[in-house]
Amino acid sequence: MFRFTKTDAATPTRRKTPRNVVCRVCGIVLLACLVLIVLVGQLFAAATWHPTSWLESPTVVTFGVAWLVKGAAQPKGR
């Protein structure tokens, strides 16, 4: 959330501002999932539906999205 939104320039570019929003949203979702993993793990420790696995999936996906946005991923051929 903090490292991905850093910039070297004094004024961010036109494309940097929307990327920062995406990175911050991904960071908030990631933190929310991590908190939920802890809470649900305490409340439903013996659950047969494996809440930790279900909550790890969006955590990994949001990290991947933030990573791709930070790296300014371009479709192949550009």
N, CA and C of each residue as an Amber inpcrd file, in Angstrom:
protein
   234
   0.8260000  -1.1840000   0.0000000   0.0000000   0.0000000   0.0000000
   0.8760000   1.2560000   0.0000000   1.9920000   1.1850000   0.6570000
   2.8280000   2.3740000   0.7600000   3.9800000   2.3420000  -0.2290000
   4.6250000   1.2050000  -0.3570000   5.7820000   1.1130000  -1.2540000
   5.3510000   1.2140000  -2.7140000   4.2310000   0.5990000  -3.0710000
   3.7920000   0.6080000  -4.4650000   3.3260000   1.9850000  -4.9210000
   2.9850000   2.8660000  -4.0110000   2.5060000   4.1940000  -4.4020000
   3.6040000   5.2500000  -4.3610000   4.8200000   4.8660000  -4.0040000
   5.9300000   5.8310000  -3.9860000   6.3010000   6.2430000  -5.4030000
   6.8310000   7.4460000  -5.5190000   7.2970000   7.9450000  -6.8090000
   8.5550000   8.7670000  -6.6080000   9.3900000   8.8020000  -7.6230000
  10.6150000   9.6000000  -7.5590000  10.3570000  11.0470000  -7.9750000
   9.3680000  11.2360000  -8.8220000   9.0830000  12.5690000  -9.3500000
   8.3360000  13.4180000  -8.3180000   8.5350000  14.7280000  -8.4030000
   7.8490000  15.6460000  -7.4960000   6.3520000  15.6920000  -7.7900000
   5.9950000  15.6380000  -9.0700000   4.5850000  15.6090000  -9.4530000
   4.3140000  14.3000000 -10.1960000   3.3390000  13.5370000  -9.7150000
   3.0580000  12.2570000 -10.3780000   2.4800000  12.4650000 -11.7770000
   2.7100000  11.4860000 -12.6270000   2.1920000  11.5700000 -13.9900000
   0.6860000  11.3460000 -13.9910000   0.0940000  11.5540000 -15.1540000
  -1.3420000  11.4010000 -15.3120000  -1.7700000   9.9560000 -15.0690000
  -0.9320000   8.9820000 -15.4120000  -1.2620000   7.5720000 -15.2480000
  -0.9410000   7.0590000 -13.8390000  -0.0880000   7.7680000 -13.1120000
   0.3200000   7.3210000 -11.7830000  -0.8190000   7.4310000 -10.7690000
  -1.6280000   8.4530000 -10.8680000  -2.7030000   8.6630000  -9.9110000
  -3.7190000   7.5160000  -9.9250000  -4.2470000   7.0820000 -11.0800000
  -5.1580000   5.9340000 -11.0590000  -4.4810000   4.6370000 -10.6040000
  -3.2060000   4.4720000 -10.9360000  -2.4840000   3.2790000 -10.4770000
  -2.3590000   3.2830000  -8.9620000  -2.1420000   4.4520000  -8.3750000
  -2.0770000   4.5440000  -6.9210000  -3.3960000   4.1500000  -6.2810000
  -4.5020000   4.5570000  -6.8860000  -5.8210000   4.1980000  -6.3540000
  -5.9890000   2.6810000  -6.3770000  -5.6330000   2.0600000  -7.4910000
  -5.7530000   0.6020000  -7.6020000  -4.8750000  -0.0790000  -6.5590000
  -3.6630000   0.3880000  -6.3900000  -2.7520000  -0.2150000  -5.4040000
  -3.2720000  -0.0480000  -3.9860000  -3.8430000   1.0960000  -3.6800000
  -4.3900000   1.3100000  -2.3320000  -5.6120000   0.4290000  -2.0830000
  -6.4900000   0.3120000  -3.0670000  -7.6610000  -0.5590000  -2.9250000
  -7.2100000  -2.0060000  -2.7420000  -6.2410000  -2.4350000  -3.5290000
  -5.7120000  -3.7960000  -3.3890000  -5.1080000  -3.9970000  -2.0010000
  -4.4150000  -3.0040000  -1.5020000  -3.8280000  -3.0970000  -0.1680000
  -4.8750000  -3.2100000   0.9220000  -5.9530000  -2.4510000   0.7870000
  -7.0360000  -2.5060000   1.7700000  -7.7180000  -3.8720000   1.7360000
  -7.9820000  -4.3920000   0.5320000  -8.5990000  -5.7160000   0.4040000
  -7.6710000  -6.7750000   0.9850000  -6.3860000  -6.6640000   0.7050000
  -5.4170000  -7.6220000   1.2140000  -5.3840000  -7.6120000   2.7400000
  -5.3290000  -6.4350000   3.3270000  -5.3250000  -6.3370000   4.7870000
  -6.6260000  -6.8580000   5.3940000  -7.7530000  -6.5560000   4.7450000
  -9.0480000  -7.0390000   5.2460000  -9.0880000  -8.5670000   5.2250000
  -8.5870000  -9.1620000   4.1560000  -8.5670000 -10.6270000   4.0730000
  -7.6650000 -11.2250000   5.1470000  -6.5220000 -10.6010000   5.3980000
  -5.6280000 -11.1140000   6.4280000  -6.2590000 -11.0320000   7.8180000
  -6.9520000  -9.9360000   8.0940000  -7.6450000  -9.8020000   9.3810000
  -8.7580000 -10.8430000   9.4810000  -9.4880000 -11.0370000   8.3910000
 -10.5500000 -12.0400000   8.3950000 -10.0010000 -13.4540000   8.5800000
  -8.8400000 -13.7340000   8.0040000  -8.2260000 -15.0500000   8.1970000
  -7.9730000 -15.2970000   9.6810000  -7.4610000 -14.2960000  10.3700000
  -7.1860000 -14.4410000  11.8010000  -8.4880000 -14.5970000  12.5810000
  -9.4600000 -13.7270000  12.3140000 -10.7220000 -13.7770000  13.0610000
 -11.4960000 -15.0630000  12.7940000 -11.6360000 -15.4120000  11.5360000
 -12.3930000 -16.6080000  11.1850000 -11.6530000 -17.8510000  11.6640000
 -10.3380000 -17.8200000  11.6320000  -9.5550000 -18.9460000  12.1320000
  -9.7740000 -19.1840000  13.6160000  -9.9730000 -18.1060000  14.3650000
 -10.2380000 -18.2380000  15.7930000 -11.6690000 -18.7040000  16.0580000
 -12.6040000 -18.1880000  15.2770000 -14.0190000 -18.5040000  15.5070000
 -14.4190000 -19.8700000  14.9580000 -13.8860000 -20.2230000  13.8070000
 -14.2810000 -21.4640000  13.1450000 -13.0670000 -22.3710000  12.9420000
 -12.3560000 -22.6470000  14.0090000 -11.1190000 -23.4250000  13.8970000
 -11.3690000 -24.8360000  13.3610000 -12.5110000 -25.4070000  13.6700000
 -12.7990000 -26.7810000  13.2480000 -13.7340000 -26.8320000  12.0390000
 -13.8230000 -25.7510000  11.2910000 -14.7410000 -25.7020000  10.1500000
 -14.2760000 -26.6480000   9.0470000 -15.2380000 -27.3050000   8.4340000
 -14.9100000 -28.2350000   7.3530000 -14.8070000 -27.5230000   6.0090000
 -15.1980000 -26.2670000   5.9190000 -15.1590000 -25.5320000   4.6540000
 -13.8640000 -24.7490000   4.4720000 -12.9000000 -24.9110000   5.3540000
 -11.5490000 -24.3510000   5.2430000 -11.5420000 -22.8560000   4.9180000
 -11.9650000 -22.0310000   5.8720000 -12.0570000 -20.5850000   5.6080000
 -10.7250000 -19.9320000   5.2600000  -9.6260000 -20.4490000   5.7870000
  -8.3260000 -19.8560000   5.4770000  -8.0120000 -19.9840000   3.9960000
  -8.2950000 -21.1330000   3.4240000  -8.0370000 -21.3230000   1.9920000
  -8.9100000 -20.4060000   1.1480000 -10.1630000 -20.2590000   1.5340000
 -11.0740000 -19.3800000   0.7840000 -10.6330000 -17.9280000   0.8590000
 -10.0870000 -17.5110000   1.9820000  -9.6630000 -16.1220000   2.1270000
  -8.2620000 -15.8770000   1.5820000  -7.4650000 -16.9250000   1.4370000
  -6.1460000 -16.7480000   0.8370000  -6.2470000 -16.4640000  -0.6600000
  -7.2400000 -16.9990000  -1.3030000  -7.3860000 -16.8070000  -2.7550000
  -7.5300000 -15.3380000  -3.1390000  -8.4720000 -14.5820000  -2.5490000
  -8.5310000 -13.1620000  -2.9290000  -7.2960000 -12.3840000  -2.4980000
  -6.6360000 -12.8310000  -1.4480000  -5.4050000 -12.1700000  -1.0120000
  -4.3280000 -12.2910000  -2.0820000  -4.1500000 -13.4840000  -2.6150000
  -3.1400000 -13.7070000  -3.6490000  -3.5060000 -12.9640000  -4.9360000
  -4.7920000 -12.9810000  -5.2920000  -5.2270000 -12.3000000  -6.5180000
  -5.0220000 -10.7910000  -6.4030000  -5.3820000 -10.1970000  -5.2770000
  -5.2030000  -8.7470000  -5.1320000  -3.7300000  -8.3710000  -5.1220000
  -2.8850000  -9.2130000  -4.5280000  -1.4480000  -8.9340000  -4.5860000
  -0.9550000  -8.9900000  -6.0250000  -1.4320000  -9.9610000  -6.7760000
  -1.0470000 -10.0790000  -8.1810000  -1.4840000  -8.8830000  -9.0000000
  -2.7020000  -8.4090000  -8.7560000  -3.1990000  -7.2290000  -9.4770000
  -2.3380000  -6.0200000  -9.1490000  -2.0470000  -5.8230000  -7.8680000
  -1.2080000  -4.6840000  -7.4720000   0.1820000  -4.7860000  -8.0870000
   0.7190000  -5.9910000  -8.1430000   2.0530000  -6.2050000  -8.7230000
   2.0440000  -5.8570000 -10.2100000   1.0150000  -6.3100000 -10.9220000
   0.9240000  -6.0150000 -12.3450000   0.7240000  -4.5220000 -12.6040000
  -0.0760000  -3.8720000 -11.7750000  -0.3040000  -2.4320000 -11.9350000
   0.9820000  -1.6800000 -11.6310000   1.6820000  -2.0750000 -10.5910000
   2.9370000  -1.4100000 -10.2400000   3.9620000  -1.5620000 -11.3620000
   4.0110000  -2.7390000 -11.9660000   4.9510000  -2.9730000 -13.0360000
   4.4850000  -2.4130000 -14.3660000   3.3180000  -1.7960000 -14.3730000
   2.7260000  -1.2120000 -15.5870000   2.6910000  -2.2550000 -16.7060000
   2.1040000  -3.3910000 -16.3840000   2.0200000  -4.4960000 -17.3340000
   1.2920000  -4.0590000 -18.5980000   1.8640000  -4.3990000 -19.7180000
   1.2900000  -4.0710000 -21.0200000   0.9010000  -5.3700000 -21.7200000
  -0.1900000  -5.3660000 -22.4450000  -0.5180000  -6.5530000 -23.2340000
   0.5920000  -6.8240000 -24.2510000   0.7840000  -8.0810000 -24.5930000
   1.8400000  -8.4560000 -25.5280000   1.5850000  -7.8020000 -26.8840000
   2.6310000  -7.3020000 -27.4950000   2.5030000  -6.6680000 -28.7930000
   2.5100000  -5.1580000 -28.7300000   2.6000000  -4.5900000 -27.5440000
   2.6360000  -3.1250000 -27.4330000   4.0220000  -2.6310000 -27.2460000
